[in-house]
Amino acid sequence: MGRLRFRSLTLGAALFLLAPGLAMARGGGGPGRPFGLGLQVGSPTGLSGKYYLGGGAAMQFGVGEAFGHGDGLHVNLEALFHPVILARVPAFTLPFYLGVGGRILFHDDYRHDNHYHDDDVHVGLRAPFGLLMDFNRVPMDLFLELALVIDLVDLDDEDDYDGDHEDRTDLNAAIGFRYYF
């Protein structure tokens, strides 16, 4: 598990360090401020980022620790759409959003027979939906999100398909904030 976790944490740290510069290069930091980076708590708990593409579309990513059926390092990337604005007042805008994308989960797996499997990898679809409080006076948002996760691939520590079909679906729930550059 250590080798995969180290690589994933290194990728997350690189994204965290490079993202503000990428946002500035694409026009972030001005009035539009399309790139946001922050934290989320729940499952997963960790880093959350979002980049607005325009026309109500955005890309969202997360890197953090997942809890529930599969504890471990969770990395996700989704395309989001904001089809409905539920409220628009001077202080904030409240859109509903939904999306589709993928996730990778690296975790240790304990079987019922107490046999220890290391470096399990789950790859699957992730479909988030939630509410976003986008503040108009400060470059920040708050969000509450639920996401359906369906694992399509489950590789165990011997890098072969694990025929165990339990826990193929999960529900992630998180609350968080992002600051926009």
C-alpha positions in Angstrom: 0.0 0.0 0.0 2.8 2.4 0.8 4.1 2.6 -2.8 0.7 3.4 -4.3 -0.2 5.8 -1.5 3.1 7.7 -1.9 2.6 8.1 -5.7 -1.0 9.2 -5.2 -0.1 11.7 -2.5 2.7 13.0 -4.7 0.2 13.6 -7.5 -2.1 15.4 -5.1 0.7 17.6 -3.8 1.8 18.4 -7.4 -1.8 19.4 -8.3 -2.1 21.5 -5.2 1.2 23.4 -6.0 0.6 23.8 -9.7 -3.1 24.6 -9.8 -2.9 28.3 -8.9 -0.3 28.9 -11.6 -2.4 27.0 -14.1 -5.5 29.1 -13.2 -3.5 32.3 -13.6 -2.3 31.2 -17.0 -5.9 30.5 -18.1 -7.1 33.9 -16.9 -7.8 33.1 -13.2 -7.4 35.6 -10.4 -9.3 38.3 -12.3 -13.0 39.1 -12.1 -14.0 35.6 -13.4 -11.8 33.6 -11.1 -12.5 30.2 -12.7 -10.3 28.0 -10.6 -11.2 27.1 -7.0 -9.2 25.0 -4.5 -10.3 24.0 -1.0 -11.1 21.2 1.5 -13.9 18.8 2.0 -14.9 16.7 5.0 -16.8 13.4 4.7 -16.1 10.7 2.3 -13.7 11.5 0.8 -12.0 14.0 3.2 -9.2 16.0 1.6 -8.5 18.4 -1.2 -11.2 19.6 -3.6 -10.7 21.6 -6.8 -13.0 23.0 -9.5 -12.5 24.7 -12.8 -15.4 26.5 -14.6 -15.4 26.0 -18.3 -18.2 28.4 -19.1 -21.9 27.9 -19.9 -22.7 26.3 -16.6 -20.1 23.5 -17.1 -17.1 22.7 -14.8 -14.5 20.1 -14.1 -14.1 19.0 -10.5 -11.4 16.9 -8.8 -10.7 15.5 -5.4 -7.9 13.8 -3.6 -8.4 12.5 -0.1 -9.1 9.7 2.4 -12.3 7.7 1.7 -14.4 6.1 4.4 -17.2 3.5 4.4 -17.1 0.3 2.3 -13.6 1.1 1.0 -11.3 3.0 3.3 -8.2 4.4 1.5 -6.8 7.0 -0.8 -9.6 8.3 -3.1 -8.9 10.3 -6.3 -11.9 11.5 -8.5 -12.4 13.7 -11.6 -15.9 14.7 -12.9 -17.6 16.9 -15.5 -20.2 19.0 -13.7 -23.3 20.8 -15.0 -25.3 23.5 -13.1 -28.7 23.2 -14.8 -30.9 25.0 -12.2 -30.3 28.1 -10.0 -32.4 27.7 -6.9 -31.8 31.1 -5.5 -30.0 34.3 -6.6 -29.6 37.1 -4.0 -27.0 39.9 -3.7 -24.9 37.8 -1.3 -24.8 34.5 -3.1 -26.1 32.3 -5.9 -27.4 28.8 -5.0 -27.3 26.4 -8.0 -28.1 22.7 -8.0 -25.4 20.7 -9.8 -24.9 17.1 -11.1 -22.1 15.4 -13.0 -20.4 12.2 -14.1 -16.8 11.0 -14.0 -14.5 8.5 -12.5 -12.7 7.6 -9.3 -9.8 5.4 -8.3 -9.6 4.0 -4.7 -6.3 2.6 -3.3 -6.9 0.6 -0.1 -6.0 -2.3 2.1 -8.6 -5.1 2.2 -9.2 -7.4 5.1 -11.1 -10.6 4.2 -13.5 -12.6 6.5 -10.8 -15.3 6.8 -8.4 -12.7 8.2 -6.2 -12.9 5.1 -4.6 -9.6 4.5 -4.5 -8.2 0.9 -2.3 -5.2 0.3 -2.6 -2.6 -2.5 -6.1 -3.2 -3.7 -7.2 -0.8 -6.5 -10.9 0.0 -7.4 -11.7 1.9 -10.5 -15.2 3.0 -11.2 -17.8 5.6 -12.2 -18.8 8.5 -9.9 -21.9 10.5 -10.3 -22.1 13.6 -7.9 -25.0 15.9 -7.3 -25.3 18.7 -4.8 -26.0 22.2 -3.7 -23.4 25.0 -4.1 -23.5 28.3 -2.3 -21.4 30.6 -4.6 -20.7 33.8 -2.7 -20.9 37.0 -4.9 -18.8 39.3 -2.7 -15.9 37.0 -1.9 -14.2 34.5 -4.2 -15.4 31.4 -2.3 -18.1 28.7 -2.4 -19.5 26.2 0.0 -20.9 22.9 -1.2 -22.9 19.9 0.0 -22.5 16.8 -2.2 -23.6 13.2 -2.5 -22.1 10.9 -5.1 -23.1 7.5 -6.3 -20.0 5.3 -6.9 -20.1 2.1 -9.0 -16.8 0.1 -9.1 -16.2 -1.5 -12.5 -12.7 -2.9 -11.8 -11.4 -4.3 -8.5 -7.7 -5.3 -8.7 -6.1 -7.1 -5.7 -2.5 -7.1 -4.6 -1.5 -9.7 -7.2 -2.7 -7.3 -10.0 -5.5 -9.7 -11.2 -9.2 -9.2 -11.2 -10.7 -9.9 -7.8 -13.9 -11.9 -8.5 -15.5 -10.7 -5.2 -18.5 -8.7 -6.3 -19.5 -7.3 -2.9 -19.3 -3.6 -2.2 -19.5 -2.7 -6.0 -21.6 0.4 -5.1 -21.1 3.1 -2.5 -22.4 6.5 -1.7 -20.0 9.4 -0.9 -21.2 12.4 1.1 -19.1 15.5 1.8 -19.3 19.2 2.7 -16.6 21.6 1.8 -15.4 25.0 0.6 -13.2 26.3 -2.2 -11.4 29.6 -2.6 -11.2 30.9 -6.2 -8.0 32.3 -7.8 
